[in-house]
Structures are given as C-alpha cells and as structure tokens.
Amino acid sequence: MKRTILLPFLILGFCYQGIGQLLMQDFSSSILVSDYYNSSAPNNGQFNAIGTTGAGVTVSVLLGTLDFTRALNNTGSFSRTTDFSPTPTTLQYKVNMSVSGNLSAQTTAAVFQVGSGFGTANSAESNANVYARFAINLSSTPGTFQIRDITNGTNSTDLSGTQSITWLLNNSGVSLTYLAPDNSYETIADDRTDIWAGSVKLFDDVLIQTTTQSMTDLKFVFSAGSATISLDDFEINPIPVIWLNTGTTDWNTASNWGLGNVPTSSDNIIIPSGGNQPIINQDVLSPALCNNLTINSSVVLTIAAAKALTVSGTLTNSAGTGGLVIEDGGSFITNGAVSGSATIKKVIDADAKRHFISSPVSGQNICDDVFAPLEANFNSTTGATYDCYKWSVTAGSLNWLNLKNTDWSLNTIDFGLVPQFGVGEGYLVAYGATFGGSSTKTFTGTLLSGDQSITLGSTGNQWNLIGNPFASAINWDVVSKTNLVDGYYNVYNENKAGGAGYEYYLDASHKSSGANGNISIAQGFFVKASGADITIPNSARVHDNNWMKKLTAESQNQLKLTLGNNSNYDETFIQFESQGANGRDFFDAEKMFSMDSEIPQLYSVIDNDILLAFNSMPYNSESFGVPVGLYIPVEGEYWFKIEGLENFVTAPEIRLEDNKTGLMQDLNDGQIYSFNAFANDDPNRFVLRFGPVGLTENTPDNNRLEVYTYDNQLYIMNVTDDYQAEVIDIQGHIMQVFRIVSNGTFHRNLDLPAGAYIIRLQNSSSVKSIKVIIY
C-alpha cells in the first residue's frame, strides 16, 4: 500500500454538542458509574446502560477510567442504543484500554460491537445486528493482551500497558483515504475496517460482519476470563475527511478529498501540510461547509475574496495567523470552539474617504505601518496623510479622539502605550493618496467565537461607536436591543446614494434605503445606549459581503421625503403605525448628519428639538403638522418631493408649508416643490401639513389638477385658478413661461426635446410642481 509520511498527527478538538461528534468521554467528571449512562436520553458523553449480570463482575470509576473487573463468572457490559443521528457512514472509534490482574489465557474474553437494533442486555448482540466487531484476548502474562479479528480468527501481537486503540470503519460505499495515527495516508475499502494500536496497524481492510447493517449503536461485553479491563478516553466520530494535497487547490473538487466527495456540514476534516493547499471559492449564498476543521502546522487555507466557509463544529488551527487567510470581502463562520489565529484582509482605498472599521480579531496593533505609522514615524509629514479616531461617549468632551496629538506625537492617553483595536470597538479612518501603508489592511490575531458582550456608555451623549467582532457579517434582526434608546444601527457610507451619509436599520420596515440589516465584517457602527452592554450572539453571524442592498418590499403607510439640488440629495422617512408615538419612541431613528458639509440634509422634528431620520407616529384622525428641518450647504435652487403614497391603505392629504414664502404646495400627485435657498436659511423653514391619516376610504377628489403630456403637448385638467406656469429642465433651466387662466382645461404645444421636465404652477396662494416626461 502506498504510504506518504506527513507531519505529526493532530487529534481533533471536541464539543459535546457539535454535529459529527458522536460520543466523547474521559471519566474525569465523577466517580459514580451512574453519571455515565442515561437509559432514555443519553447525551454525547453517556451510554444507555452500564451493568452486570451478577456479583462476579464489578464496574467502577476510581482513577479516571471505567473499570470492568471479572472474577470467574457473570458478565459486564455497556450499551449505547440511542441511535447516532444522522447515521454515520464512516466511524473512527478511539478508546484507550489496559488489562491487569490476568493470570490465564482466554480467547475472546471481551468483544466490542458496532451495529444497529442493539438492546441493553448484558450479552453480545447477534451477528445479524452487528456491522463490525473485534475482541480482546487475555494472556497468561499479567497485563498482556491481544486484539482479535473475530471474522478471520486471527490475533495481533501481544500488547501491554495502556494502548490507544483506533478502529476505523467504512460504510460509505466507496474507498476513502484517511490520515493514520502514524501520520501517513491510508486507504480503506468500502465495508472494511482497519485497527491500530498507537501508531502500529494491527489489521488492514478486515471484512465486516454484516454489510446490510448500519452504524448507530455500540456495545462492549466482558463475558469470559478473569481480569480487570480499564477503558478511557472514548472519542467516536465520523472518520475525518482528509485534504489530498496532490490534486488542485480547489476546495470544491471532489477528487481533492479522501472520501471522494466535497465535505458537508457533518464532515470533520483535516488539512495536512505540503503539496497544493486549498482555496475556497464558494460564494456567500452557497458557502463551503464542514463540521470540525483541523489545520495542521505549515498549512495555508485561503478563503478567496467575497467567498465563504462555515465550520459547524470546532476550529483547530496549528499553523498560526498564516494558516487561515480570509481575503477582502471573504466570510468565515464558526459555531463551535476556536483554537488558533487568522489573517483577515480589508481593502480601504487611499482616497481620503471616511470609513468606520472594527477588528474581527483580538490583539491587532493600530500602529503597525498599515493602519497607522509606527510610533517612531509619527510626525507632521506622515500625520497629514491619514486619520484615525475613536469615539468618546463622555458629555462635554471632544467626542472624536485623535490618534495624533496636536504636536503630531502618538496620543497614548486615549489609545494606550501600544495602541490596539479593542474587540467590539469602532474606529474612524481615512487615508490620503500619499499614505505610506498598503491599501490592503491586514488584521492578524485570535478569532472570536461565541456570544460577544460589548460594553456601552449610557451617560453623556449616549452614542457609542462599536464594531462587528466576528469574521463574518452579523444579522441585526437577531441582536437583542433592550439596552438601546432605539433599536437602530448607524453605518457611515461614503458611497450612499445622494451623497455621503449614514445608513440605518432597525428592521425591514424601519430603515434607510441602502441598508439590509446585515453589518459587514470589520464594520464599525453607532448605537445609542440606555443600558450597560449589548450582546452580539454567535447565532447572528451570516455570510454577506454587501450590506448596502435595498430590500425589495416597500413598507405600507410609509412616506419618503427627499431634499436635493443639482448634485446631491438626502432622505428622511415618516412611518404611520399603531406602535408609533407622537413623541420619541423606540422606532424613531435620530438624525446623524453627513460628515461631508456639501450634502444637503433633511429630517423631521419632534418634541421641539429631537431631529429624526426616521419618524414613527400613530394614525391621526385630525389634521396635523410635522416640522421638517433642513441643512442648506450652499446657495442655489433646491427641490423637495415625497414618495410612497401608493403604499398607503388610505392616502392622506399632504401639503408642504414654506414659512419663508408663505406658500403651500400640494404633494399628493408626486408634485415637486422647487425653491431657492441660502446657506444661512432657517433650518425650520418647512412644515408638512397632513389631512386625517386613518384607515377609512377616501372620497375621490374630482377637482384635483391633472397634468400630463402626450406627443409633445401639455394638458392640464380641472383648472380652477389662474397660474403663472414655468417649464424647467432637469438642470434647473427655465425653458418656457406662460399664463394659465381658470377655464377648466388647458392645452399647449411644448415643442421641447425628449426628457424629464418640471411643470411649476404658481399663484398668490400656492406653488405646485409636477414632473412630466416628453418622449
């Protein structure tokens, strides 16, 4: 048989509840035998029965081993009859055993059996129920024993002391390759078993007993001879799937694996050193999968950019930070214990744009010449090429804390003598074109798994810049928001539609246009705290490398208000719902202003001074007003529009009141209000005036103006007032001016190029702006 020598054999990590972990027990937790069995519902460390047929056999747990002591008669046994689920098709049965007190030779003194349909009686199962079996022979030399192949009637050489027995069973339907205890590749045929004692193979490709049986139950029976048989360190799992580094680098190629199949979520796998190392190219919608993952020393497992891997069980990485590399946008989820480190990359372009980041590992230094210069290189030259800030929640203080002091030295007071990214903390960074570090930022350190508690400050301004602590995105819907003033996260997005600003999300109905509820790997975000901490559960982890996606469903009874100019725009939302309140409530998102002073800003105002990006309010049977605030960055022409009326059960009447001009604009027909504004304009210039908002049917308004175009002709119906009319193109140029007299209908030949235009109708009491398309 061809054999390839590998680096030292690594034992898999274990988890009682992991998929693929069938049974593990070292008898160290109790000296009571009864603690190690449960007749009806054993856990992954228990049998269904441990017992004897009489006083001739005793069972005890005294020195961390399960001891069966037999005198001259009776039988002792253990049984595991609760089926392993899912039914394994391969099995690695490991147990440490020793024999003492034996004075006479005895063939088949005890037997180990694997099969199905077993009972708990203190007797061996019939061959018809047994998939495979082997026996223990006692020698006349004290402490010496043999392993017996019952099927072929052959015995191993004499063994003594504590022996680590590894029994490998293959019921997969194909031959498989495994990493043997002597660190070589071995192949086992279908419906065959191999048996090892330590690093010595005792039996090779032994025929099993009954090919039609499955491997769901276990049994051990000591029924002949006189001795004490001590058992310990049971480790029973599916045979780990081995990466065959003689093929290609593609994880998703079946022939690259010892089982001949790509691993699934129930497969324990080992990546040995040497040869071609695996690269994962499965995307986030269909990630690579495994149960327990062991990365041997000198291995490099790479998750390619924007690709994903889920480890359902434990991760053991013995190759250090270079053993697991996650490229930019890659995603890695672990659901069990983690031992080892990783390298995670994130590309941040040197374009001076601002980014909120956090570290997905612990122990990452900030001043590493990649995120910021080495401390020895802090000076006015390097300091002008980048920014790095953390946030302070303390009232009255400078909220943004700069890594650089005013004299360009390192700020050790706020960042420490050796600054490191805090786990669960967010940071603001920006890099100019002359920054000396790489645009590929590299986080190296210990991966985090399990629920992560992040400390919050609930005094002062209550705003906390925290961060995603995991090597994957997190689903905000799964996070408990009990200790938050509202339930929103706020992420700064330099590429936000309309111009740089914050995306925010509470749930699918309460969010900005660009957020989908998943917070990316290495992403920082703001929350407003009312309590001491927030827990990000491991169950919140998801594969998603693009959080800036709009959900397709539009919320019912929700208005989107937009303020814009020729270059940029901003949005705010008003949601009518029974759970909303007229004042501040959990479903309101406070307005966070863009850090770019050239972006216009829009918000609603409640309780006189609370500015909201998302305003949740109850239905109202009376007419009412909602103050709308704005920030005007520069003098010029601006426009205001409202969307979402088509999603109302009953659409309210909506008018925009301009306190500066005294005009009232009807917004119900998608009309746009255009106005001139100055940088020092009153931010409280506008009020939205609502008619009753409820669930009753509207009475159709047969007198409402109807404006449309056809064949380059303008038609206006239901004209009951005189207006001055302007036709304005999308660049804001006034193309035509004319008068309209109250006579019911109006018609005009426009003779304009195809495109979008605004028809603005104005008189002493109102301004109406309607968008039309000329084809």
C-alpha positions, 0 to 999 in steps of 0.5 A: 500500500502506498504510504506518504509520511506527513507531519505529526498527527493532530487529534481533533478538538471536541464539543459535546454538542457539535454535529459529527461528534458522536460520543466523547468521554474521559471519566474525569467528571465523577466517580459514580458509574451512574453519571455515565449512562442515561437509559432514555436520553443519553447525551454525547458523553453517556451510554444507555446502560452500564451493568452486570449480570451478577456479583462476579463482575464489578464496574467502577470509576476510581482513577479516571477510567471505567473499570470492568473487573471479572472474577470467574463468572457473570458478565459486564457490559455497556450499551449505547442504543440511542441511535447516532443521528444522522447515521454515520457512514464512516466511524473512527472509534478511539478508546484507550484500554489496559488489562491487569490482574490476568493470570490465564489465557482466554480467547475472546474474553471481551468483544466490542460491537458496532451495529444497529437494533442493539438492546441493553442486555448484558450479552453480545448482540447477534451477528445479524445486528452487528456491522463490525466487531473485534475482541480482546484476548487475555494472556497468561502474562499479567497485563498482556493482551491481544486484539482479535479479528473475530471474522478471520480468527486471527490475533495481533501481537501481544500488547501491554500497558495502556494502548490507544486503540483506533478502529476505523470503519467504512460504510460509505460505499466507496474507498476513502483515504484517511490520515493514520495515527502514524501520520501517513495516508491510508486507504480503506475499502468500502465495508472494511475496517482497519485497527491500530494500536498507537501508531502500529496497524494491527489489521488492514481492510478486515471484512465486516460482519454484516454489510446490510447493517448500519452504524448507530449503536455500540456495545462492549461485553466482558463475558469470559476470563478473569481480569480487570479491563480499564477503558478511557478516553472514548472519542467516536466520530465520523472518520475525518475527511482528509485534504489530498494535497496532490490534486488542485487547490480547489476546495470544491473538487471532489477528487481533492478529498479522501472520501471522494466527495466535497465535505458537508456540514457533518464532515470533520476534516483535516488539512495536512501540510505540503503539496497544493493547499486549498482555496475556497471559492464558494460564494456567500449564498452557497458557502463551503461547509464542514463540521470540525476543521483541523489545520495542521502546522505549515498549512495555508487555507485561503478563503478567496475574496467575497467567498465563504466557509462555515465550520459547524463544529470546532476550529483547530488551527496549528499553523498560526495567523498564516494558516487561515487567510480570509481575503477582502470581502471573504466570510468565515463562520464558526459555531463551535470552539476556536483554537488558533489565529487568522489573517483577515484582509480589508481593502480601504482605498487611499482616497481620503474617504471616511470609513468606520472599521472594527477588528474581527480579531483580538490583539491587532496593533493600530500602529503597525505601518498599515493602519497607522505609522509606527510610533517612531514615524509619527510626525507632521509629514506622515500625520497629514496623510491619514486619520484615525479616531475613536469615539468618546461617549463622555458629555462635554468632551471632544467626542472624536479622539485623535490618534495624533496629538496636536504636536503630531506625537502618538496620543497614548492617553486615549489609545494606550502605550501600544495602541490596539483595536479593542474587540467590539470597538469602532474606529474612524479612518481615512487615508490620503493618496500619499499614505505610506501603508498598503491599501490592503489592511491586514488584521492578524490575531485570535478569532472570536467565537461565541456570544460577544458582550460589548460594553456601552456608555449610557451617560453623556451623549449616549452614542457609542461607536462599536464594531462587528467582532466576528469574521463574518457579517452579523444579522441585526434582526437577531441582536437583542436591543433592550439596552438601546434608546432605539433599536437602530444601527448607524453605518457611515457610507461614503458611497450612499446614494445622494451623497455621503451619509449614514445608513440605518436599520432597525428592521425591514420596515424601519430603515434607510434605503441602502441598508439590509440589516446585515453589518459587514465584517470589520464594520464599525457602527453607532448605537445609542445606549440606555443600558450597560452592554449589548450582546452580539450572539454567535447565532447572528453571524451570516455570510454577506459581503454587501450590506448596502442592498435595498430590500425589495418590499416597500413598507405600507403607510410609509412616506419618503421625503427627499431634499436635493439640488443639482448634485446631491440629495438626502432622505428622511422617512415618516412611518404611520403605525399603531406602535408609533408615538407622537413623541420619541419612541423606540422606532424613531431613528435620530438624525446623524448628519453627513460628515461631508458639509456639501450634502444637503440634509433633511429630517423631521422634528419632534418634541421641539428639538429631537431631529429624526431620520426616521419618524414613527407616529400613530394614525391621526384622525385630525389634521396635523403638522410635522416640522421638517428641518433642513441643512442648506450647504450652499446657495442655489435652487433646491427641490423637495418631493415625497414618495410612497403614497401608493403604499398607503391603505388610505392616502392622506392629504399632504401639503408642504408649508414654506414659512419663508414664502408663505406658500403651500404646495400640494404633494399628493400627485408626486408634485415637486416643490422647487425653491431657492435657498441660502446657506444661512436659511432657517433650518425650520423653514418647512412644515408638512401639513397632513389631512386625517391619516386613518384607515377609512376610504377616501372620497375621490377628489374630482377637482384635483389638477391633472397634468400630463403630456402626450406627443409633445403637448401639455394638458392640464385638467380641472383648472380652477385658478389662474397660474403663472406656469414655468417649464424647467429642465432637469438642470434647473433651466427655465425653458418656457413661461406662460399664463394659465387662466381658470377655464377648466382645461388647458392645452399647449404645444411644448415643442421641447426635446425628449426628457424629464421636465418640471411643470411649476404652477404658481399663484398668490396662494400656492406653488405646485410642481409636477414632473412630466416626461416628453418622449 
